[in-house]
């Protein structure tokens, strides 16, 4: 399985980096580097914090920002858990998408061939 690992130049040219700030940018880069060939990362928040040298609250805020801008989608392992699959999404041109315009995580994951795990 190949790595995902690319980031589009519009992150720079459309000023996404300034909108995300240092923590959001760091988390986005980590997710891209950790993602599989479909752009899905399975890193937990504590592991992200450890790799980035950030505390958990900063990672949580950065992930919330990435979700708000529609740059990632998230599906928890099961209801009530914060950790799960993080999916990198295509970037909207020039301005962040409103949350109402973002595709649902179920739609994105279904398009990628990922199915919801069965709860036992």
Contact map, one row per residue, 1 for C-alpha under 8 A:
111000000000000000000000000000000001100000000000000000000000000000000000000000000000000000000000000000000000000000000000
111100000000000000000000000000000001100000000000000000000000000000000000000000000000000000000000000000000000000000000000
111110000000000000000000000000001111100000000000000000000000000000000000000000000000000000000000000000000000000000000000
011111000000000000000000000000011111111000000000000000000000000000000000000000000000000000000000000000000000000000000000
001111100000000000000000000000011110000000000000000000000000000000000000000000000000000000000000000000000000000000000000
000111110000000000000000000000011000000000000000000000000000000000000000000000000000000000000000000000000000000000000000
000011111010000000000000000010010000000000000000000000000000000000000000000000000000000000000000000000000000000000000000
000001111110000000000000000000000000000000000000000000000000000000000000000000000000000000000000000000000000000000000000
000000111111100000000000000000000000000000000000000000000000000000000000000000000000000000000000000000000000000000000000
000000011111111100000000000000000000000000000000000000000000000000000000000000000000000000101000000000000000000000000000
000000111111111110000000000000000000000000000000000000000000000000000000000000000000000000000000000000000000000000000000
000000001111111110000000000000000000000000000000000000000000000000000000000000000000000000000000000000000000000000000000
000000001111111100000000000000000000000000000000000000000000000000000000000000000000000000000000000000000000000000000000
000000000111111100000000000000000000000000000000000000000000000000000000000000000000000000001110000000000000000000000000
000000000111111111100000000000000000000000000000000000000000000000000000000000000000000000000100000000000000000000000000
000000000111111111110000000000000000000000000000000000000000000000000000000000000000000000000000000000000000000000000000
000000000011001111111101100000000000000000000000000000000000000000000000000000000000000000000000000000000000000000000000
000000000000001111111100000000000000000000000000000000000000000000000000000000000000000000000000000000000000000000000000
000000000000001111111000000000000000000000000000000000000000000000000000000000000000000000000000000000000000000000000000
000000000000000111111111100000000000000000000000000000000000010011000000000000000000000000000000000000000000000000000000
000000000000000011111111100000000000000000000000000000000000000000000000000000000000000000000000000000000000000000000000
000000000000000011011111110000000000000000000000000000000000000000000000000000000000000000000000000000000000000000000000
000000000000000000011111111000000000000000000000000000000110010000000000000000000000000000000000000000000000000000000000
000000000000000010011111111100000000000000000000000000000010111011000000000000000000000000000000000000000000000000000000
000000000000000010011111111110000000000000000000000000000000000000000000000000000000000000000000000000000000000000000000
000000000000000000000111111111000000000000000000000100000000000000000000000000000000000000000000000000000000000000000000
000000000000000000000011111111100000000000000001000100000010011000000000000000000000000000000000000000000000000000000000
000000000000000000000001111111110000000000000000000000000000000001000000000000000000000000000000000000000000000000000000
000000100000000000000000111111111000000000000000000000000000000000000000000000000000000000000000000000000000000000000000
000000000000000000000000011111111100000000000001000100000000000000000000000000000000000000000000000000000000000000000000
000000000000000000000000001111111110000110100000000000000000000000000000000000000000010100000000000000000000000000000000
000111100000000000000000000111111110001010000000000000000000000000000000000000000000000100000000000000000000000000000000
001111000000000000000000000011111110000000000000000000000000000000000000000000000000000000000000000000000000000000000000
001110000000000000000000000001111111000011100000000000000000000000000000000000000000000000000000000000000000000000000000
001110000000000000000000000000111111111111000000000000000000000000000000000000000000000000000000000000000000000000000000
111100000000000000000000000000000111111110000000000000000000000000000000000000000000000000000000000000000000000000000000
111100000000000000000000000000000011111100000000000000000000000000000000000000000000000000000000000000000000000000000000
000100000000000000000000000000000011111100000000000000000000000000000000000000000000000000000000000000000000000100000000
000100000000000000000000000000010011111110000000000000000000000000000000000000000000001110000000000000000000000000000000
000000000000000000000000000000100011111111000000000000000000000000000000000000000000111100000000000000000000000000000000
000000000000000000000000000000110111001111100000000000000000000000000000000000000000111000000000000000000000000000000000
000000000000000000000000000000000110000111110000000000000000000000000000000000000001110000000000000000000000000000000000
000000000000000000000000000000100100000011111011000000000000000000000000000000000011110000000000000000000000000000000000
000000000000000000000000000000000000000001111111000000000000000000000000000000000011000000000000000000000000000000000000
000000000000000000000000000000000000000000111111100000010011000000000000000000000010000000000000000000000000000000000000
000000000000000000000000000000000000000000011111110000010000000000000000000000000000000000000000000000000000000000000000
000000000000000000000000000000000000000000111111111000000000000000000000000000000000000000000000000000000000000000000000
000000000000000000000000001001000000000000111111111100000010000000000000000000000000000000000000000000000000000000000000
000000000000000000000000000000000000000000001111111111110010000000000000000000000000000000000000000000000000000000000000
000000000000000000000000000000000000000000000111111111100000000000000000000000000000000000000000000000000000000000000000
000000000000000000000000000000000000000000000011111111000000000000000000000000000000000000000000000000000000000000000000
000000000000000000000000011001000000000000000001111111000000000000000000000000000000000000000000000000000000000000000000
000000000000000000000000000000000000000000000000111111100000000000000000000000000000000000000000000000000000000000000000
000000000000000000000000000000000000000000000000111111110110000000000000000000000000000000000000000000000000000000000000
000000000000000000000000000000000000000000000000110011111110000000000000000000000000000000000000000000000000000000000000
000000000000000000000000000000000000000000001100100001111111000000000000000000000000000000000000000000000000000000000000
000000000000000000000000000000000000000000000000000000111111100000000000000000000000000000000000000000000000000000000000
000000000000000000000010000000000000000000000000000001111111110000000000000000000000000000000000000000000000000000000000
000000000000000000000011001000000000000000001001100001111111111000000000000000000000000000000000000000000000000000000000
000000000000000000000000000000000000000000001000000000011111111100000000000000000000000000000000000000000000000000000000
000000000000000000000001000000000000000000000000000000001111111110000000000000000000000000000000000000000000000000000000
000000000000000000010011001000000000000000000000000000000111111111000000000000000000000000000000000000000000000000000000
000000000000000000000001001000000000000000000000000000000011111111100000000000000000000000000000000000000000000000000000
000000000000000000000000000000000000000000000000000000000001111111110000000000000000000000000000000000000000000000000000
000000000000000000010001000000000000000000000000000000000000111111111000000000000000000000000000000000000000000000000000
000000000000000000010001000100000000000000000000000000000000011111111111000000000000000000000000000000000000000000000000
000000000000000000000000000000000000000000000000000000000000001111111111110000000000000000000000000000000000000000000000
000000000000000000000000000000000000000000000000000000000000000111111110000000000000000000000000011000000000000000000000
000000000000000000000000000000000000000000000000000000000000000011111111000000000000000000000001111000000000000000000000
000000000000000000000000000000000000000000000000000000000000000001111111100000000000000010100001111001000000000000000000
000000000000000000000000000000000000000000000000000000000000000001111111100000000000000111100000000000000000000000000000
000000000000000000000000000000000000000000000000000000000000000001101111110000000000011110000000000000000000000000000000
000000000000000000000000000000000000000000000000000000000000000000100111111000000000011110000000000000011001000000000000
000000000000000000000000000000000000000000000000000000000000000000100001111100000001111000000000000000001000000000000000
000000000000000000000000000000000000000000000000000000000000000000000000111110000011110000000000000000001100000000000000
000000000000000000000000000000000000000000000000000000000000000000000000011111111111100000000000000000000000000000000000
000000000000000000000000000000000000000000000000000000000000000000000000001111101111100000000000000000000000000000001000
000000000000000000000000000000000000000000000000000000000000000000000000000111111001000000000000000000000000000000001010
000000000000000000000000000000000000000000000000000000000000000000000000000111111000000000000000000000000000000000000000
000000000000000000000000000000000000000000000000000000000000000000000000000101111100000000000000000000000000000000000000
000000000000000000000000000000000000000000000000000000000000000000000000000111111111000000000000000000000000000000000000
000000000000000000000000000000000000000000000000000000000000000000000000000110011111000000000000000000000000000000000000
000000000000000000000000000000000000000000111000000000000000000000000000001110001111100000000000000000000000000000000000
000000000000000000000000000000000000000001110000000000000000000000000000011111001111110000000000000000000000000000000000
000000000000000000000000000000000000000111100000000000000000000000000000011110000011111000000000000000000000000000000000
000000000000000000000000000000100000000111100000000000000000000000000001111000000001111100000000000000000000000000000000
000000000000000000000000000000000000001110000000000000000000000000000001110000000000111110000000000000000000100000000000
000000000000000000000000000000110000001100000000000000000000000000000011100000000000011111000000000000000000000000000000
000000000000000000000000000000000000001000000000000000000000000000000111100000000000001111100000000000000000000000000000
000000000000000000000000000000000000000000000000000000000000000000000010000000000000000111110000000000000000000000000000
000000000100000000000000000000000000000000000000000000000000000000000110000000000000000011111000000000000000000000000000
000000000000000000000000000000000000000000000000000000000000000000000000000000000000000001111111100000000000000000000000
000000000100010000000000000000000000000000000000000000000000000000000000000000000000000000111111000000000000000000000000
000000000000011000000000000000000000000000000000000000000000000000000000000000000000000000011111000000000000000000000000
000000000000010000000000000000000000000000000000000000000000000000000000000000000000000000011111100000000000000000000000
000000000000000000000000000000000000000000000000000000000000000000001100000000000000000000011111110000000000000000000000
000000000000000000000000000000000000000000000000000000000000000000001100000000000000000000010011111011000000000000000000
000000000000000000000000000000000000000000000000000000000000000000011100000000000000000000000001111111000000000000000000
000000000000000000000000000000000000000000000000000000000000000000011100000000000000000000000000111111000000000000000000
000000000000000000000000000000000000000000000000000000000000000000000000000000000000000000000000011111000000000000000000
000000000000000000000000000000000000000000000000000000000000000000000000000000000000000000000000111111100000000000000000
000000000000000000000000000000000000000000000000000000000000000000000100000000000000000000000000111111110000000000000000
000000000000000000000000000000000000000000000000000000000000000000000000000000000000000000000000000011111011000000000000
000000000000000000000000000000000000000000000000000000000000000000000000100000000000000000000000000001111111000000000000
000000000000000000000000000000000000000000000000000000000000000000000000111000000000000000000000000000111111100000000000
000000000000000000000000000000000000000000000000000000000000000000000000001000000000000000000000000000011111110000000000
000000000000000000000000000000000000000000000000000000000000000000000000000000000000000000000000000000111111111000000000
000000000000000000000000000000000000000000000000000000000000000000000000100000000000000000000000000000111111111100000000
000000000000000000000000000000000000000000000000000000000000000000000000000000000000001000000000000000001111111111100000
000000000000000000000000000000000000000000000000000000000000000000000000000000000000000000000000000000000111111111100000
000000000000000000000000000000000000000000000000000000000000000000000000000000000000000000000000000000000011111111000000
000000000000000000000000000000000000010000000000000000000000000000000000000000000000000000000000000000000001111111000000
000000000000000000000000000000000000000000000000000000000000000000000000000000000000000000000000000000000000111111100000
000000000000000000000000000000000000000000000000000000000000000000000000000000000000000000000000000000000000111111110000
000000000000000000000000000000000000000000000000000000000000000000000000000000000000000000000000000000000000110011111000
000000000000000000000000000000000000000000000000000000000000000000000000000000000000000000000000000000000000000001111100
000000000000000000000000000000000000000000000000000000000000000000000000000011000000000000000000000000000000000000111110
000000000000000000000000000000000000000000000000000000000000000000000000000000000000000000000000000000000000000000011111
000000000000000000000000000000000000000000000000000000000000000000000000000001000000000000000000000000000000000000001111
000000000000000000000000000000000000000000000000000000000000000000000000000000000000000000000000000000000000000000000111
